[in-house]
Amino acid sequence: MKELGKNSEKVVTFGEVLMRLSPPGNKKLQQSTSLEFFFGGTELNVAESLSYFGLEVTHVSNVSNDLVGDAALAFIRQFGVDVSAINKVDHPLGLYFLEVGAAMRPSQIAYNRLNAAFANISPEEIDWKNILKDASYFHWTGITPGISKGAYETLKAGLTEAKKKGVIVSADPAYRSNLWKYGREGSEILAELTGLSTIFIGGVNEINEILKTNFEFNKEGFISASRKLIQTYPSIEKVFDKVRTGLSASWQKIYGQAWTGTQYLTTEELEITDVIDRIGTGDAYAAGLLYGLQHFDDQKTLEFANAACALKHTILGDANLVSVSEVLEVTRGDTGGRIKR
């Protein structure tokens, strides 16, 4: 396996491309006669952020073979993400509707994805051997295998090939109970795929879900849970977690913590008092980790990821449109937001 921390030639991400539709501002749908749209998706958001950081990234997916799919591909290309492994198929692009909350009113999301282009993906459509040929990292999340049996099987085929090639696999196995409609147990599949991974992005909640344990939600619980996870799945080398305190939809606090296999690490808490957009903040954290692992030590990697996550709260849309230098400024304590001239 490639050594963690070495510069990579390519990062591969695999997941759905979605169109996001939102009333402008903080309106509810029933108040609005127009909708803004963005293209996103959990793994795609990671890909776009990494490309913005200057890395070579290939995203693997399906989009609709129509003007909507064409628009999605054009959107992704503007970030410099390689779309050569995105297929155009005769199914509609997945959609989701977002009402952006404020103060004590939470944001609300409704999905339309179950018969979409990505939900109908199959392993035969993806040439994993060629796609992963020059890759050093492969990133997946728990959203993808929950969408459909085909998405799960395609992801498993990719992870199996990645293991053969010694590719570092980062897993963000978030469990979404509103998915998993095709007769498989989510925690069982997430456990299986975690066993094919190297870096675990998650905390006590995710580990308890996978291991069916009851570790407590504190520092000691996180360390014990991480140790148990690595003992159960020896391929996992490090565990990174983002801890969020939501004071309201508009006011958030976040900090990072990690278990390196031998050492507990943490960061200072960052406070975002005027949230512009919550969507994609966890993806920004994951992208920060993947960039950091290739350029910094573990402590600085954790700080970089936490700062990237904080900055995403200030960016409208799914993608984190910030540079490496902007993230590093926040890690150095420059959070005053003064105008740059």
BADRENTI-15910 format. One record per residue (C-alpha): residue in one letter; x, y, z. Coordinates in steps of 0.05 Angstrom, whole numbers. Layout:
<recs>
<rec tivo="a" c1="X" c2="Y" c3="Z"/>
...
</recs>
This chain:
<recs>
<rec tivo="m" c1="0" c2="0" c3="0"/>
<rec tivo="k" c1="23" c2="71" c3="-15"/>
<rec tivo="e" c1="49" c2="109" c3="45"/>
<rec tivo="l" c1="2" c2="160" c3="75"/>
<rec tivo="g" c1="25" c2="232" c3="67"/>
<rec tivo="k" c1="58" c2="223" c3="-1"/>
<rec tivo="n" c1="36" c2="268" c3="-58"/>
<rec tivo="s" c1="-12" c2="232" c3="-104"/>
<rec tivo="e" c1="-22" c2="234" c3="-178"/>
<rec tivo="k" c1="-98" c2="226" c3="-175"/>
<rec tivo="v" c1="-157" c2="223" c3="-129"/>
<rec tivo="v" c1="-219" c2="184" c3="-151"/>
<rec tivo="t" c1="-288" c2="198" c3="-123"/>
<rec tivo="f" c1="-352" c2="158" c3="-137"/>
<rec tivo="g" c1="-422" c2="182" c3="-125"/>
<rec tivo="e" c1="-486" c2="213" c3="-150"/>
<rec tivo="v" c1="-491" c2="279" c3="-186"/>
<rec tivo="l" c1="-554" c2="316" c3="-163"/>
<rec tivo="m" c1="-589" c2="380" c3="-183"/>
<rec tivo="r" c1="-606" c2="423" c3="-122"/>
<rec tivo="l" c1="-666" c2="469" c3="-126"/>
<rec tivo="s" c1="-677" c2="523" c3="-74"/>
<rec tivo="p" c1="-722" c2="584" c3="-65"/>
<rec tivo="p" c1="-677" c2="646" c3="-64"/>
<rec tivo="g" c1="-656" c2="672" c3="4"/>
<rec tivo="n" c1="-689" c2="638" c3="63"/>
<rec tivo="k" c1="-758" c2="631" c3="33"/>
<rec tivo="k" c1="-801" c2="570" c3="39"/>
<rec tivo="l" c1="-824" c2="536" c3="-25"/>
<rec tivo="q" c1="-895" c2="560" c3="-16"/>
<rec tivo="q" c1="-870" c2="632" c3="-15"/>
<rec tivo="s" c1="-829" c2="629" c3="-79"/>
<rec tivo="t" c1="-845" c2="632" c3="-153"/>
<rec tivo="s" c1="-773" c2="619" c3="-174"/>
<rec tivo="l" c1="-718" c2="569" c3="-156"/>
<rec tivo="e" c1="-642" c2="574" c3="-157"/>
<rec tivo="f" c1="-606" c2="512" c3="-178"/>
<rec tivo="f" c1="-537" c2="483" c3="-165"/>
<rec tivo="f" c1="-505" c2="416" c3="-182"/>
<rec tivo="g" c1="-475" c2="376" c3="-126"/>
<rec tivo="g" c1="-473" c2="309" c3="-91"/>
<rec tivo="t" c1="-433" c2="286" c3="-30"/>
<rec tivo="e" c1="-373" c2="256" c3="-66"/>
<rec tivo="l" c1="-376" c2="306" c3="-123"/>
<rec tivo="n" c1="-370" c2="362" c3="-72"/>
<rec tivo="v" c1="-306" c2="330" c3="-46"/>
<rec tivo="a" c1="-279" c2="324" c3="-117"/>
<rec tivo="e" c1="-292" c2="396" c3="-134"/>
<rec tivo="s" c1="-260" c2="421" c3="-70"/>
<rec tivo="l" c1="-198" c2="379" c3="-81"/>
<rec tivo="s" c1="-193" c2="404" c3="-153"/>
<rec tivo="y" c1="-199" c2="475" c3="-128"/>
<rec tivo="f" c1="-141" c2="459" c3="-81"/>
<rec tivo="g" c1="-100" c2="440" c3="-143"/>
<rec tivo="l" c1="-104" c2="364" c3="-142"/>
<rec tivo="e" c1="-120" c2="319" c3="-201"/>
<rec tivo="v" c1="-188" c2="289" c3="-190"/>
<rec tivo="t" c1="-232" c2="241" c3="-230"/>
<rec tivo="h" c1="-305" c2="234" c3="-211"/>
<rec tivo="v" c1="-343" c2="170" c3="-230"/>
<rec tivo="s" c1="-418" c2="173" c3="-239"/>
<rec tivo="n" c1="-478" c2="172" c3="-286"/>
<rec tivo="v" c1="-517" c2="233" c3="-310"/>
<rec tivo="s" c1="-578" c2="239" c3="-355"/>
<rec tivo="n" c1="-569" c2="238" c3="-430"/>
<rec tivo="d" c1="-604" c2="305" c3="-441"/>
<rec tivo="l" c1="-594" c2="380" c3="-432"/>
<rec tivo="v" c1="-595" c2="373" c3="-356"/>
<rec tivo="g" c1="-539" c2="322" c3="-358"/>
<rec tivo="d" c1="-501" c2="367" c3="-406"/>
<rec tivo="a" c1="-508" c2="426" c3="-359"/>
<rec tivo="a" c1="-484" c2="383" c3="-301"/>
<rec tivo="l" c1="-422" c2="362" c3="-338"/>
<rec tivo="a" c1="-407" c2="434" c3="-358"/>
<rec tivo="f" c1="-414" c2="455" c3="-286"/>
<rec tivo="i" c1="-366" c2="400" c3="-262"/>
<rec tivo="r" c1="-315" c2="416" c3="-315"/>
<rec tivo="q" c1="-309" c2="488" c3="-292"/>
<rec tivo="f" c1="-276" c2="463" c3="-229"/>
<rec tivo="g" c1="-224" c2="423" c3="-268"/>
<rec tivo="v" c1="-252" c2="356" c3="-248"/>
<rec tivo="d" c1="-241" c2="300" c3="-299"/>
<rec tivo="v" c1="-310" c2="277" c3="-324"/>
<rec tivo="s" c1="-285" c2="223" c3="-371"/>
<rec tivo="a" c1="-313" c2="169" c3="-325"/>
<rec tivo="i" c1="-382" c2="199" c3="-321"/>
<rec tivo="n" c1="-431" c2="162" c3="-366"/>
<rec tivo="k" c1="-492" c2="192" c3="-400"/>
<rec tivo="v" c1="-552" c2="146" c3="-393"/>
<rec tivo="d" c1="-627" c2="145" c3="-409"/>
<rec tivo="h" c1="-652" c2="161" c3="-339"/>
<rec tivo="p" c1="-666" c2="229" c3="-309"/>
<rec tivo="l" c1="-616" c2="265" c3="-264"/>
<rec tivo="g" c1="-631" c2="260" c3="-190"/>
<rec tivo="l" c1="-660" c2="322" c3="-156"/>
<rec tivo="y" c1="-667" c2="350" c3="-87"/>
<rec tivo="f" c1="-706" c2="409" c3="-61"/>
<rec tivo="l" c1="-676" c2="451" c3="-4"/>
<rec tivo="e" c1="-710" c2="503" c3="39"/>
<rec tivo="v" c1="-655" c2="541" c3="74"/>
<rec tivo="g" c1="-671" c2="552" c3="148"/>
<rec tivo="a" c1="-652" c2="609" c3="194"/>
<rec tivo="a" c1="-645" c2="617" c3="269"/>
<rec tivo="m" c1="-689" c2="564" c3="302"/>
<rec tivo="r" c1="-721" c2="542" c3="236"/>
<rec tivo="p" c1="-681" c2="484" c3="208"/>
<rec tivo="s" c1="-667" c2="472" c3="134"/>
<rec tivo="q" c1="-710" c2="419" c3="101"/>
<rec tivo="i" c1="-693" c2="373" c3="43"/>
<rec tivo="a" c1="-736" c2="329" c3="-3"/>
<rec tivo="y" c1="-703" c2="281" c3="-51"/>
<rec tivo="n" c1="-724" c2="254" c3="-119"/>
<rec tivo="r" c1="-671" c2="203" c3="-136"/>
<rec tivo="l" c1="-697" c2="132" c3="-133"/>
<rec tivo="n" c1="-705" c2="121" c3="-208"/>
<rec tivo="a" c1="-651" c2="169" c3="-229"/>
<rec tivo="a" c1="-588" c2="161" c3="-272"/>
<rec tivo="f" c1="-543" c2="141" c3="-214"/>
<rec tivo="a" c1="-592" c2="95" c3="-180"/>
<rec tivo="n" c1="-592" c2="53" c3="-243"/>
<rec tivo="i" c1="-517" c2="45" c3="-247"/>
<rec tivo="s" c1="-486" c2="-24" c3="-252"/>
<rec tivo="p" c1="-415" c2="-51" c3="-244"/>
<rec tivo="e" c1="-410" c2="-68" c3="-318"/>
<rec tivo="e" c1="-413" c2="6" c3="-336"/>
<rec tivo="i" c1="-350" c2="25" c3="-298"/>
<rec tivo="d" c1="-280" c2="6" c3="-319"/>
<rec tivo="w" c1="-249" c2="8" c3="-249"/>
<rec tivo="k" c1="-184" c2="-24" c3="-271"/>
<rec tivo="n" c1="-169" c2="33" c3="-319"/>
<rec tivo="i" c1="-199" c2="89" c3="-276"/>
<rec tivo="l" c1="-157" c2="69" c3="-215"/>
<rec tivo="k" c1="-94" c2="56" c3="-255"/>
<rec tivo="d" c1="-58" c2="120" c3="-232"/>
<rec tivo="a" c1="-98" c2="135" c3="-170"/>
<rec tivo="s" c1="-69" c2="142" c3="-100"/>
<rec tivo="y" c1="-135" c2="157" c3="-64"/>
<rec tivo="f" c1="-206" c2="133" c3="-73"/>
<rec tivo="h" c1="-262" c2="167" c3="-33"/>
<rec tivo="w" c1="-332" c2="139" c3="-18"/>
<rec tivo="t" c1="-389" c2="155" c3="30"/>
<rec tivo="g" c1="-446" c2="116" c3="60"/>
<rec tivo="i" c1="-496" c2="154" c3="17"/>
<rec tivo="t" c1="-476" c2="116" c3="-46"/>
<rec tivo="p" c1="-489" c2="43" c3="-26"/>
<rec tivo="g" c1="-555" c2="64" c3="5"/>
<rec tivo="i" c1="-584" c2="90" c3="-61"/>
<rec tivo="s" c1="-591" c2="24" c3="-97"/>
<rec tivo="k" c1="-565" c2="-47" c3="-103"/>
<rec tivo="g" c1="-529" c2="-27" c3="-167"/>
<rec tivo="a" c1="-494" c2="31" c3="-133"/>
<rec tivo="y" c1="-472" c2="-15" c3="-76"/>
<rec tivo="e" c1="-446" c2="-68" c3="-124"/>
<rec tivo="t" c1="-410" c2="-17" c3="-167"/>
<rec tivo="l" c1="-377" c2="14" c3="-106"/>
<rec tivo="k" c1="-356" c2="-54" c3="-79"/>
<rec tivo="a" c1="-325" c2="-71" c3="-146"/>
<rec tivo="g" c1="-286" c2="-6" c3="-143"/>
<rec tivo="l" c1="-262" c2="-17" c3="-72"/>
<rec tivo="t" c1="-241" c2="-88" c3="-89"/>
<rec tivo="e" c1="-199" c2="-63" c3="-147"/>
<rec tivo="a" c1="-171" c2="-6" c3="-104"/>
<rec tivo="k" c1="-148" c2="-57" c3="-52"/>
<rec tivo="k" c1="-113" c2="-98" c3="-107"/>
<rec tivo="k" c1="-76" c2="-36" c3="-130"/>
<rec tivo="g" c1="-57" c2="-11" c3="-61"/>
<rec tivo="v" c1="-98" c2="52" c3="-67"/>
<rec tivo="i" c1="-112" c2="90" c3="-2"/>
<rec tivo="v" c1="-187" c2="88" c3="10"/>
<rec tivo="s" c1="-222" c2="141" c3="51"/>
<rec tivo="a" c1="-290" c2="122" c3="79"/>
<rec tivo="d" c1="-343" c2="170" c3="104"/>
<rec tivo="p" c1="-396" c2="118" c3="120"/>
<rec tivo="a" c1="-452" c2="164" c3="141"/>
<rec tivo="y" c1="-517" c2="125" c3="153"/>
<rec tivo="r" c1="-581" c2="155" c3="124"/>
<rec tivo="s" c1="-642" c2="116" c3="147"/>
<rec tivo="n" c1="-686" c2="145" c3="92"/>
<rec tivo="l" c1="-644" c2="107" c3="41"/>
<rec tivo="w" c1="-634" c2="31" c3="40"/>
<rec tivo="k" c1="-700" c2="14" c3="6"/>
<rec tivo="y" c1="-675" c2="-47" c3="-32"/>
<rec tivo="g" c1="-677" c2="-100" c3="22"/>
<rec tivo="r" c1="-606" c2="-96" c3="50"/>
<rec tivo="e" c1="-586" c2="-76" c3="120"/>
<rec tivo="g" c1="-547" c2="-11" c3="118"/>
<rec tivo="s" c1="-502" c2="-24" c3="177"/>
<rec tivo="e" c1="-483" c2="-92" c3="150"/>
<rec tivo="i" c1="-462" c2="-64" c3="82"/>
<rec tivo="l" c1="-426" c2="-4" c3="113"/>
<rec tivo="a" c1="-387" c2="-53" c3="157"/>
<rec tivo="e" c1="-368" c2="-95" c3="96"/>
<rec tivo="l" c1="-343" c2="-34" c3="57"/>
<rec tivo="t" c1="-307" c2="-5" c3="117"/>
<rec tivo="g" c1="-266" c2="-69" c3="117"/>
<rec tivo="l" c1="-240" c2="-49" c3="48"/>
<rec tivo="s" c1="-219" c2="21" c3="70"/>
<rec tivo="t" c1="-158" c2="55" c3="100"/>
<rec tivo="i" c1="-181" c2="122" c3="129"/>
<rec tivo="f" c1="-245" c2="127" c3="169"/>
<rec tivo="i" c1="-281" c2="194" c3="170"/>
<rec tivo="g" c1="-332" c2="191" c3="226"/>
<rec tivo="g" c1="-341" c2="189" c3="301"/>
<rec tivo="v" c1="-375" c2="150" c3="356"/>
<rec tivo="n" c1="-443" c2="153" c3="322"/>
<rec tivo="e" c1="-418" c2="121" c3="258"/>
<rec tivo="i" c1="-375" c2="70" c3="294"/>
<rec tivo="n" c1="-432" c2="49" c3="339"/>
<rec tivo="e" c1="-476" c2="40" c3="279"/>
<rec tivo="i" c1="-426" c2="-5" c3="244"/>
<rec tivo="l" c1="-402" c2="-45" c3="304"/>
<rec tivo="k" c1="-468" c2="-47" c3="341"/>
<rec tivo="t" c1="-434" c2="-18" c3="402"/>
<rec tivo="n" c1="-453" c2="35" c3="454"/>
<rec tivo="f" c1="-391" c2="78" c3="463"/>
<rec tivo="e" c1="-403" c2="145" c3="497"/>
<rec tivo="f" c1="-402" c2="211" c3="460"/>
<rec tivo="n" c1="-340" c2="241" c3="493"/>
<rec tivo="k" c1="-264" c2="240" c3="484"/>
<rec tivo="e" c1="-255" c2="174" c3="519"/>
<rec tivo="g" c1="-312" c2="143" c3="481"/>
<rec tivo="f" c1="-283" c2="166" c3="415"/>
<rec tivo="i" c1="-215" c2="137" c3="431"/>
<rec tivo="s" c1="-245" c2="71" c3="454"/>
<rec tivo="a" c1="-290" c2="67" c3="393"/>
<rec tivo="s" c1="-232" c2="82" c3="346"/>
<rec tivo="r" c1="-189" c2="29" c3="378"/>
<rec tivo="k" c1="-245" c2="-22" c3="371"/>
<rec tivo="l" c1="-257" c2="-3" c3="299"/>
<rec tivo="i" c1="-184" c2="-12" c3="281"/>
<rec tivo="q" c1="-181" c2="-78" c3="319"/>
<rec tivo="t" c1="-243" c2="-102" c3="281"/>
<rec tivo="y" c1="-219" c2="-76" c3="213"/>
<rec tivo="p" c1="-143" c2="-76" c3="212"/>
<rec tivo="s" c1="-141" c2="-42" c3="144"/>
<rec tivo="i" c1="-164" c2="22" c3="179"/>
<rec tivo="e" c1="-103" c2="62" c3="199"/>
<rec tivo="k" c1="-132" c2="129" c3="223"/>
<rec tivo="v" c1="-198" c2="157" c3="246"/>
<rec tivo="f" c1="-218" c2="230" c3="235"/>
<rec tivo="d" c1="-281" c2="262" c3="263"/>
<rec tivo="k" c1="-317" c2="329" c3="259"/>
<rec tivo="v" c1="-355" c2="350" c3="322"/>
<rec tivo="r" c1="-411" c2="400" c3="312"/>
<rec tivo="t" c1="-451" c2="441" c3="361"/>
<rec tivo="g" c1="-511" c2="473" c3="328"/>
<rec tivo="l" c1="-535" c2="533" c3="368"/>
<rec tivo="s" c1="-584" c2="549" c3="311"/>
<rec tivo="a" c1="-589" c2="540" c3="236"/>
<rec tivo="s" c1="-549" c2="605" c3="230"/>
<rec tivo="w" c1="-498" c2="593" c3="286"/>
<rec tivo="q" c1="-452" c2="533" c3="288"/>
<rec tivo="k" c1="-389" c2="511" c3="325"/>
<rec tivo="i" c1="-342" c2="457" c3="299"/>
<rec tivo="y" c1="-277" c2="424" c3="319"/>
<rec tivo="g" c1="-238" c2="364" c3="295"/>
<rec tivo="q" c1="-212" c2="303" c3="331"/>
<rec tivo="a" c1="-172" c2="243" c3="308"/>
<rec tivo="w" c1="-142" c2="177" c3="330"/>
<rec tivo="t" c1="-78" c2="161" c3="293"/>
<rec tivo="g" c1="-72" c2="91" c3="320"/>
<rec tivo="t" c1="-26" c2="114" c3="376"/>
<rec tivo="q" c1="-47" c2="186" c3="392"/>
<rec tivo="y" c1="-109" c2="228" c3="403"/>
<rec tivo="l" c1="-109" c2="296" c3="367"/>
<rec tivo="t" c1="-157" c2="354" c3="369"/>
<rec tivo="t" c1="-165" c2="425" c3="344"/>
<rec tivo="e" c1="-191" c2="490" c3="371"/>
<rec tivo="e" c1="-265" c2="502" c3="362"/>
<rec tivo="l" c1="-285" c2="548" c3="305"/>
<rec tivo="e" c1="-349" c2="589" c3="310"/>
<rec tivo="i" c1="-391" c2="609" c3="250"/>
<rec tivo="t" c1="-443" c2="660" c3="273"/>
<rec tivo="d" c1="-474" c2="676" c3="205"/>
<rec tivo="v" c1="-482" c2="612" c3="166"/>
<rec tivo="i" c1="-494" c2="623" c3="91"/>
<rec tivo="d" c1="-500" c2="549" c3="71"/>
<rec tivo="r" c1="-495" c2="485" c3="111"/>
<rec tivo="i" c1="-497" c2="439" c3="51"/>
<rec tivo="g" c1="-430" c2="408" c3="34"/>
<rec tivo="t" c1="-395" c2="426" c3="99"/>
<rec tivo="g" c1="-379" c2="354" c3="117"/>
<rec tivo="d" c1="-354" c2="344" c3="46"/>
<rec tivo="a" c1="-309" c2="404" c3="54"/>
<rec tivo="y" c1="-281" c2="372" c3="117"/>
<rec tivo="a" c1="-267" c2="307" c3="80"/>
<rec tivo="a" c1="-233" c2="344" c3="23"/>
<rec tivo="g" c1="-190" c2="381" c3="73"/>
<rec tivo="l" c1="-169" c2="315" c3="103"/>
<rec tivo="l" c1="-151" c2="285" c3="36"/>
<rec tivo="y" c1="-110" c2="346" c3="17"/>
<rec tivo="g" c1="-77" c2="349" c3="85"/>
<rec tivo="l" c1="-57" c2="276" c3="85"/>
<rec tivo="q" c1="-17" c2="288" c3="22"/>
<rec tivo="h" c1="18" c2="351" c3="47"/>
<rec tivo="f" c1="19" c2="357" c3="123"/>
<rec tivo="d" c1="27" c2="318" c3="187"/>
<rec tivo="d" c1="-35" c2="291" c3="222"/>
<rec tivo="q" c1="-44" c2="351" c3="269"/>
<rec tivo="k" c1="-40" c2="402" c3="213"/>
<rec tivo="t" c1="-84" c2="358" c3="169"/>
<rec tivo="l" c1="-138" c2="359" c3="223"/>
<rec tivo="e" c1="-132" c2="435" c3="231"/>
<rec tivo="f" c1="-135" c2="444" c3="155"/>
<rec tivo="a" c1="-198" c2="401" c3="149"/>
<rec tivo="n" c1="-233" c2="438" c3="206"/>
<rec tivo="a" c1="-217" c2="506" c3="175"/>
<rec tivo="a" c1="-240" c2="482" c3="106"/>
<rec tivo="c" c1="-306" c2="459" c3="137"/>
<rec tivo="a" c1="-315" c2="526" c3="173"/>
<rec tivo="l" c1="-304" c2="565" c3="109"/>
<rec tivo="k" c1="-355" c2="524" c3="70"/>
<rec tivo="h" c1="-409" c2="551" c3="117"/>
<rec tivo="t" c1="-396" c2="619" c3="84"/>
<rec tivo="i" c1="-402" c2="595" c3="11"/>
<rec tivo="l" c1="-469" c2="590" c3="-26"/>
<rec tivo="g" c1="-479" c2="525" c3="-63"/>
<rec tivo="d" c1="-453" c2="454" c3="-53"/>
<rec tivo="a" c1="-380" c2="465" c3="-72"/>
<rec tivo="n" c1="-327" c2="495" c3="-26"/>
<rec tivo="l" c1="-297" c2="550" c3="-69"/>
<rec tivo="v" c1="-237" c2="567" c3="-26"/>
<rec tivo="s" c1="-163" c2="561" c3="-40"/>
<rec tivo="v" c1="-109" c2="527" c3="1"/>
<rec tivo="s" c1="-82" c2="595" c3="22"/>
<rec tivo="e" c1="-150" c2="617" c3="47"/>
<rec tivo="v" c1="-156" c2="554" c3="89"/>
<rec tivo="l" c1="-86" c2="562" c3="117"/>
<rec tivo="e" c1="-102" c2="634" c3="138"/>
<rec tivo="v" c1="-158" c2="607" c3="182"/>
<rec tivo="t" c1="-112" c2="554" c3="212"/>
<rec tivo="r" c1="-66" c2="611" c3="232"/>
<rec tivo="g" c1="-122" c2="646" c3="269"/>
<rec tivo="d" c1="-141" c2="697" c3="217"/>
<rec tivo="t" c1="-217" c2="695" c3="227"/>
<rec tivo="g" c1="-232" c2="769" c3="230"/>
<rec tivo="g" c1="-259" c2="773" c3="159"/>
<rec tivo="r" c1="-225" c2="839" c3="144"/>
<rec tivo="i" c1="-228" c2="865" c3="72"/>
<rec tivo="k" c1="-167" c2="849" c3="31"/>
<rec tivo="r" c1="-143" c2="905" c3="-15"/>
</recs>
